[in-house]
């Protein structure tokens, strides 16, 4: 089809698809709102709950923190080492987990989804001997709980001057959980002269928190 120029309405007919050289049509040439979603080459699906990222992909809008959970030790334990029992989810009237939450079995915690998790263990200690030191740790397994290694740890100190003294430690780490079936955590607490870990079914004396802060 030959080109047809119409001077009365400033149009050109007969231009085939691809018939204009590259880099000829610039932003100033195109009309406002001329490019729609259908003309984009982005991957993914455009919807009211997605946005276009810088790498030309539609991505879901994050809802903020999607997982938050707190588990506490329910009774006093003397120098427990690995804390394998007496765990329960916090049931304070003003606490409610976000998302699915963690699952626990014999002190081993399993994650509900992959992602970057902020994990902490807080222990309230009672010491009765002179110069107690305390250790609080988060252990990580990457082989479904067969083996654990220290991922994060902290040390505390109880300076006892003759009576019962108290101290608290908080150990915290960020773990990228890439496989929920093989990556698990457990908590550890101990010290010199066998201090007591304080626990309660009514108050979060010694407790672990799990917060998912992003995707893996």
C-alpha positions as CSV (number, residue, x, y, z in Angstrom):
1,X,0.0,0.0,0.0
2,X,1.4,3.4,-1.0
3,X,1.8,6.2,1.5
4,X,-1.0,8.7,1.4
5,X,-0.5,12.2,2.9
6,X,-3.5,14.2,3.9
7,X,-2.6,17.8,4.5
8,X,-6.1,18.8,5.6
9,X,-6.0,16.6,8.8
10,X,-2.2,16.1,9.1
11,X,-2.3,12.3,8.7
12,X,-0.2,9.7,6.9
13,X,-1.8,6.4,5.8
14,X,-0.1,3.3,4.6
15,X,2.8,3.0,7.1
16,X,3.3,-0.7,7.8
17,X,4.2,-2.1,11.2
18,X,7.9,-1.7,11.7
19,X,8.1,0.8,8.9
20,X,9.4,3.7,11.1
21,X,13.1,3.6,11.9
22,X,14.2,3.0,15.5
23,X,14.6,5.9,17.9
24,X,12.5,8.2,15.7
25,X,9.4,8.4,18.0
26,X,10.4,10.1,21.3
27,X,8.5,11.0,24.4
28,X,7.5,14.4,22.9
29,X,6.0,12.7,19.9
30,X,3.7,10.3,21.8
31,X,0.4,11.5,23.1
32,X,-0.1,11.5,26.8
33,X,-1.5,8.2,28.2
34,X,-0.8,6.5,24.8
35,X,1.0,3.5,26.4
36,X,-1.2,1.1,28.3
37,X,-0.5,-2.0,30.4
38,X,-1.0,-4.3,27.4
39,X,1.9,-2.6,25.6
40,X,4.4,-3.3,28.3
41,X,6.8,-6.3,28.1
42,X,6.8,-6.8,31.9
43,X,6.7,-10.3,33.4
44,X,4.1,-11.3,36.0
45,X,0.5,-10.2,36.2
46,X,-0.7,-6.6,36.6
47,X,-3.4,-6.1,39.1
48,X,-4.6,-3.8,41.9
49,X,-2.3,-5.6,44.3
50,X,0.9,-5.6,42.2
51,X,3.4,-2.9,41.2
52,X,6.0,-2.6,38.4
53,X,9.5,-3.1,39.7
54,X,12.7,-1.6,38.3
55,X,13.6,-5.0,36.7
56,X,10.4,-4.8,34.6
57,X,8.4,-7.4,36.6
58,X,5.1,-7.1,38.3
59,X,5.4,-7.9,42.0
60,X,2.9,-8.3,44.9
61,X,2.7,-5.4,47.3
62,X,4.1,-6.4,50.7
63,X,1.7,-6.4,53.6
64,X,4.4,-5.5,56.1
65,X,5.2,-8.0,58.8
66,X,3.4,-11.3,57.9
67,X,4.8,-13.5,60.7
68,X,5.3,-12.6,64.4
69,X,5.3,-15.1,67.2
70,X,6.4,-15.4,70.9
71,X,7.0,-18.6,72.8
72,X,7.9,-18.7,76.5
73,X,9.2,-21.1,79.1
74,X,6.5,-22.1,81.5
75,X,8.5,-23.0,84.6
76,X,11.8,-22.6,86.4
77,X,14.6,-24.8,85.1
78,X,17.9,-25.3,86.7
79,X,20.8,-24.7,84.3
80,X,18.9,-26.3,81.4
81,X,21.4,-26.3,78.5
82,X,19.3,-27.0,75.5
83,X,15.7,-26.0,76.4
84,X,13.8,-29.1,75.3
85,X,10.5,-28.8,77.2
86,X,8.1,-26.4,79.0
87,X,7.4,-24.3,75.9
88,X,4.1,-22.6,75.2
89,X,3.0,-19.8,72.9
90,X,2.5,-16.6,74.9
91,X,-1.2,-16.1,75.9
92,X,-1.1,-12.5,77.2
93,X,-4.5,-10.8,76.7
94,X,-2.8,-8.1,74.5
95,X,-0.7,-10.5,72.4
96,X,-1.8,-12.2,69.2
97,X,0.5,-13.9,66.7
98,X,0.6,-12.6,63.1
99,X,0.4,-15.2,60.4
100,X,0.7,-19.0,60.8
101,X,3.2,-18.9,63.6
102,X,5.9,-21.3,64.6
103,X,5.5,-25.0,65.6
104,X,7.6,-26.6,68.4
105,X,8.4,-30.1,69.3
106,X,10.9,-31.1,72.1
107,X,12.3,-27.6,71.9
108,X,12.9,-27.6,68.1
109,X,11.1,-24.8,66.3
110,X,9.9,-25.2,62.7
111,X,9.2,-22.2,60.5
112,X,5.9,-21.7,58.6
113,X,7.6,-20.2,55.5
114,X,10.9,-19.3,54.0
115,X,12.3,-15.8,54.4
116,X,14.6,-13.6,56.4
117,X,13.7,-14.1,60.1
118,X,14.7,-12.0,63.1
119,X,15.1,-14.5,66.0
120,X,15.8,-13.7,69.7
121,X,16.0,-15.5,73.0
122,X,15.6,-13.7,76.3
123,X,16.4,-15.4,79.6
124,X,15.7,-14.2,83.1
125,X,18.3,-15.7,85.4
126,X,18.4,-16.3,89.1
127,X,21.8,-17.0,90.7
128,X,22.6,-18.1,94.2
129,X,26.4,-18.6,94.0
130,X,29.2,-16.0,93.9
131,X,30.1,-14.7,90.4
132,X,27.8,-16.6,88.1
133,X,28.2,-16.2,84.4
134,X,25.4,-17.0,82.0
135,X,25.2,-18.1,78.4
136,X,22.2,-17.6,76.0
137,X,22.3,-19.1,72.5
138,X,20.3,-19.7,69.4
139,X,21.2,-23.0,67.7
140,X,20.6,-23.6,63.9
141,X,20.2,-26.9,62.1
142,X,20.4,-27.2,58.3
143,X,19.8,-31.0,58.2
144,X,16.3,-31.3,59.6
145,X,17.4,-31.3,63.2
146,X,20.0,-34.0,63.1
147,X,22.8,-31.6,64.0
148,X,22.9,-28.1,65.5
149,X,25.5,-25.4,65.6
150,X,25.6,-22.1,67.5
151,X,24.3,-19.4,65.3
152,X,24.1,-16.5,67.8
153,X,25.1,-16.2,71.5
154,X,25.7,-13.8,74.3
155,X,27.2,-13.9,77.8
156,X,26.0,-12.3,81.0
157,X,27.2,-12.1,84.6
158,X,25.6,-12.2,88.0
159,X,27.6,-10.6,90.8
160,X,26.2,-12.2,93.9
161,X,26.9,-10.5,97.2
162,X,25.5,-13.1,99.5
163,X,21.9,-13.4,98.6
164,X,19.8,-14.3,95.5
165,X,20.6,-12.1,92.5
166,X,18.9,-11.7,89.1
167,X,20.1,-11.0,85.6
168,X,18.8,-11.2,82.1
169,X,20.4,-11.9,78.7
170,X,19.1,-11.5,75.2
171,X,20.6,-13.3,72.2
172,X,19.5,-12.2,68.7
173,X,20.3,-13.2,65.2
174,X,19.0,-12.8,61.6
175,X,18.6,-16.0,59.7
176,X,17.7,-16.5,56.0
177,X,15.5,-19.5,56.1
178,X,15.6,-21.0,52.6
179,X,14.1,-24.4,53.3
180,X,11.5,-24.9,56.1
181,X,12.0,-28.7,56.1
182,X,15.7,-28.7,56.8
183,X,16.4,-25.4,58.6
184,X,15.2,-25.4,62.3
185,X,16.3,-23.6,65.5
186,X,16.4,-24.4,69.2
187,X,17.4,-22.4,72.3
188,X,20.1,-22.9,74.8
189,X,20.7,-21.4,78.3
190,X,23.3,-22.3,80.9
191,X,26.1,-20.9,83.2
192,X,28.5,-21.5,85.9
193,X,27.4,-22.6,89.4
194,X,24.1,-23.8,87.9
195,X,21.8,-20.7,87.8
196,X,18.1,-21.0,87.4
197,X,16.2,-20.0,84.3
198,X,13.0,-18.3,85.4
199,X,9.8,-19.4,83.7
200,X,6.1,-18.8,84.1
201,X,2.7,-19.6,82.5
202,X,1.5,-16.1,83.3
203,X,4.5,-13.8,82.5
204,X,7.1,-13.8,79.7
205,X,10.1,-14.2,81.9
206,X,12.2,-16.3,79.5
207,X,10.9,-16.2,75.9
208,X,11.8,-16.5,72.2
209,X,10.5,-14.2,69.5
210,X,10.2,-14.9,65.8
211,X,9.7,-12.1,63.3
212,X,9.7,-12.5,59.5
213,X,11.1,-9.3,58.1
214,X,11.4,-10.1,54.4
215,X,11.5,-12.7,51.6
216,X,14.4,-15.0,51.1
